[in-house]
Amino acid sequence: MGILKKLGPGILFAGAAIGVSHLVQSTKAGAEFGFGLVWALILVNLFKYPFFRFAPQYSLATGESILKGYYKLSPWVLWVYFILNIATMFTIQTAVTIVTAGLAANLFNISIDVITWSFIVTLICVLVLIIGKYKLLDTLMKVIVTTLTISTVIALVMAIFKTEHQFSFEQVIPSGTAGIAFLIAFMGWMPAPIDVSIWQSMWTLEKQKTASSTPSKTSMIDFNIGYIAATIIGLLFIGLGALIMYNAEETFSSKAAVFASQLINMYTTHLGDSTYYLIAIAAFTTMFSTTLTTTDASPRVMASSFELLSGKKIKHSYAIWMIILVLGTMAIFLFFLSEMKVLVQIATVLSFVTAPFYAIINYALITSKHTPKSWQPGILLRILSYSGIIFLIGFGIWYVIQFF
């Protein structure tokens, strides 16, 4: 129980990361390439690791958010983040909410349209955050992440024993426009876009408000547990896709909500109708965790960014930005849902092409005069950081050459 109490931001990170990238992208990777893209998942998680780590590490070292660190480096850095976040936060929120809504309709078997379900899911998330605040979010996410981990492991074990076709662990590199586009999306959002590290910085500060001890480097254990959990669950979903859906004759929908429904139906077909609730709960908790954490994180970072850039403390700024997020998301549901695929593609590409920017800025900050020397990374993390930056830039150049 003592360890569970100390956990918090790392579990929230896992909840935020384990969403579309895992349920949809990882399962599709298994469905289309078998175990052939395990290399991509491990590689991108390894190379992104330092940049996710540096955000909570900076907050523990200084007692301030990484957003304030960005501002100290240069106000333009924070302006770039602010503008990029405005460009993507509504689309990302809409995407995760609509998938959660589709899964809720499937799980609870209540025949109302997906837009109404989306309103219900959004309302529940807002009520949890307004009434329970960070403390309830922290507690709830531990339950949710534990539930989805256990249910996913059980489903994978059942799939291993029930699968009838042969599978190979041979690694592959996708070819063709569609294959490369999928690889970009898969690696861009795995385990999450690097700017999600900023969310964990904010959650780390919230956790410290109730902490009974002074921050130390052992506090990073929380982050490592969350990051490892997100990586392992990604591998579990690849395994489920490979064991259940690989070489299947069914054509999978490009719409995330429809794909999720197909996924549940295929699982129950292969594993038996008795597994329906197990699979449905695993899928629903996966997406609800992401929807809940994004509903909290986007208003939190936007409120802090705006206050830093304007130089003014604004009363109820978190609530104001939550209202803005909800209204913007509802506007997309009501007026731009037909353009959702294009909007998600834009958000995915932006997440991928901006990854080197966030990687460089996070590294620059953690090694700058603004971070105490005792908290700066050692030689191994510095080498991994340089390797990660080269990897992200190189992969970005390769993407541009392939498409343009």
Residue pairs with C-beta under 8 A, 6 or more apart in sequence:
4 142
6 219
6 221
6 222
7 142
7 222
7 225
7 226
8 138
8 203
8 207
8 222
9 56
9 200
9 203
9 204
9 206
9 207
9 222
9 223
9 226
10 56
10 200
10 221
10 222
10 223
10 224
10 225
10 226
10 227
10 229
11 138
11 141
11 142
11 145
11 222
11 225
11 226
11 229
12 137
12 138
12 141
12 199
12 200
12 203
12 226
12 293
13 52
13 192
13 196
13 199
13 200
13 203
13 223
13 226
13 227
13 230
14 145
14 226
14 227
14 229
14 230
14 233
14 289
15 141
15 144
15 145
15 289
15 290
15 292
15 293
16 192
16 196
16 199
16 289
16 290
16 293
16 294
16 297
17 191
17 192
17 196
17 230
17 290
18 145
18 148
18 191
18 229
18 230
18 233
18 234
18 286
18 289
18 290
19 96
19 99
19 192
19 286
19 287
19 289
19 290
19 291
20 95
20 96
20 99
20 189
20 256
20 287
20 290
21 186
21 189
21 190
21 191
21 192
21 234
22 191
22 230
22 233
22 234
22 237
22 286
23 99
23 237
23 260
23 263
23 283
23 286
23 287
24 99
24 256
24 259
24 260
25 185
25 186
25 189
25 190
26 41
26 186
26 190
26 234
26 235
26 237
26 238
26 241
27 237
27 238
27 240
27 241
27 245
27 263
28 182
28 186
28 241
28 252
28 259
29 37
29 40
29 41
29 182
29 186
29 238
29 241
30 37
30 237
30 238
30 239
30 240
30 241
30 242
30 243
30 245
30 246
31 241
31 242
31 244
31 245
31 246
31 248
31 252
32 182
32 241
32 246
33 172
33 174
33 246
34 167
34 168
34 170
34 242
34 246
35 167
35 168
35 169
35 170
35 171
35 238
35 239
35 242
36 168
36 170
36 171
36 172
37 171
37 172
37 174
37 183
37 186
37 238
38 169
38 171
38 235
38 238
39 171
40 183
40 186
40 187
40 190
41 186
41 190
41 231
41 234
41 235
41 238
42 231
43 391
44 187
44 190
45 190
45 191
45 227
45 230
45 231
45 234
46 384
46 388
47 384
47 387
47 388
47 391
47 392
48 191
48 194
48 355
48 359
48 388
48 392
49 227
49 384
49 388
50 362
50 363
50 377
50 381
50 384
50 385
50 388
51 194
51 197
51 358
51 359
51 362
51 363
51 385
51 388
52 191
52 192
52 194
52 196
52 197
52 200
52 223
52 227
53 197
53 220
53 223
53 224
53 227
53 381
54 66
54 197
54 362
54 363
54 365
54 366
54 377
55 66
55 197
55 198
55 200
55 201
55 204
55 362
56 197
56 200
56 201
56 203
56 204
56 220
56 222
56 223
57 220
57 223
57 366
57 375
57 377
58 64
58 66
58 69
58 201
58 365
58 366
58 371
58 375
59 65
59 66
59 201
59 202
59 204
59 205
59 208
60 204
60 208
60 215
60 216
60 219
60 220
60 375
61 215
61 371
61 372
61 374
61 375
62 69
62 370
62 371
62 372
63 205
63 208
63 215
64 205
65 198
65 201
65 202
65 205
65 304
66 197
66 198
66 201
66 362
66 365
67 78
67 81
67 198
67 201
67 202
67 301
67 304
67 305
67 308
68 304
68 308
69 365
69 370
69 371
70 77
70 78
70 81
70 361
70 365
71 77
71 78
71 308
71 309
72 365
72 370
73 361
73 364
73 365
73 368
73 370
75 309
77 361
78 305
78 308
78 309
79 309
80 357
81 195
81 198
81 305
82 302
82 305
82 306
82 309
84 195
84 350
84 354
85 195
85 298
85 301
85 302
85 305
86 302
87 346
87 350
88 346
88 347
88 350
88 351
89 294
89 298
89 302
89 325
89 328
90 325
90 328
90 329
90 331
90 332
91 332
91 340
91 343
91 344
91 346
91 347
92 294
92 298
92 347
93 291
93 294
93 295
93 298
93 325
93 328
93 329
94 329
94 332
94 333
94 340
94 343
95 256
95 340
95 343
95 344
95 347
96 287
96 290
96 291
96 294
97 118
97 121
97 122
97 291
97 329
98 114
98 118
98 256
98 257
98 333
98 340
99 256
99 257
99 260
99 287
100 118
100 121
100 284
100 287
100 288
100 290
100 291
101 114
101 115
101 117
101 118
101 120
101 121
101 257
102 114
102 117
102 256
102 257
102 258
102 260
102 261
103 257
103 260
103 261
103 264
103 280
103 283
103 284
103 287
103 288
104 117
104 120
104 121
104 284
104 288
105 111
105 112
105 114
105 117
106 260
106 261
106 264
106 280
106 284
107 277
107 280
107 281
107 283
107 284
114 257
115 333
115 334
115 337
118 333
119 330
119 333
121 288
121 291
122 291
122 295
122 326
122 329
122 330
125 291
125 292
125 295
125 296
126 295
126 322
126 326
128 136
128 137
128 140
128 292
129 136
129 137
129 292
129 295
129 296
129 322
130 319
130 322
132 139
132 140
134 203
134 206
134 207
134 296
135 210
137 292
137 293
137 296
138 207
140 292
141 289
141 292
141 293
144 285
144 288
144 289
144 292
145 229
145 289
147 281
147 285
148 233
148 281
148 282
148 285
148 286
148 289
149 229
149 233
151 278
151 279
151 281
151 282
151 285
152 233
152 236
152 237
152 240
152 282
152 286
153 236
154 278
155 240
155 267
155 271
155 275
155 278
155 279
155 282
156 236
156 239
156 240
156 243
158 271
158 275
159 239
159 240
159 243
159 244
159 267
159 270
159 271
160 239
160 243
162 270
162 271
162 272
163 243
163 244
163 270
165 246
165 247
167 242
167 243
167 246
173 183
174 180
174 182
174 183
177 402
177 403
180 399
180 402
180 403
181 403
184 348
184 349
184 352
184 399
185 348
185 352
187 352
187 395
188 348
188 349
188 351
188 352
188 355
189 348
189 351
190 234
191 227
191 230
191 231
191 234
192 230
193 351
193 354
193 355
193 358
194 354
194 355
194 358
194 359
194 362
195 351
195 354
195 358
196 297
197 358
197 362
198 301
199 293
199 297
199 300
199 301
200 223
202 297
202 300
202 301
202 304
203 297
208 215
217 375
240 267
244 266
244 267
244 270
244 271
245 252
245 263
245 266
248 266
250 262
250 266
252 259
252 262
253 259
253 262
254 341
255 341
256 344
260 283
260 287
263 279
263 283
264 276
264 279
264 280
264 283
267 275
267 279
268 275
268 276
268 279
271 279
295 322
295 325
298 321
298 325
299 318
299 319
299 320
299 321
299 322
299 324
299 325
300 318
300 321
302 321
302 324
302 325
303 314
303 317
303 318
303 320
303 321
306 314
306 317
306 321
307 313
307 314
307 317
314 320
332 340
332 343
336 343
352 396
352 399
353 396
353 399
355 392
355 396
356 389
356 392
356 393
356 396
359 385
359 388
359 389
359 392
360 389
363 385
363 389
365 371
366 375
366 376
366 377
367 376
367 377
367 382
377 385
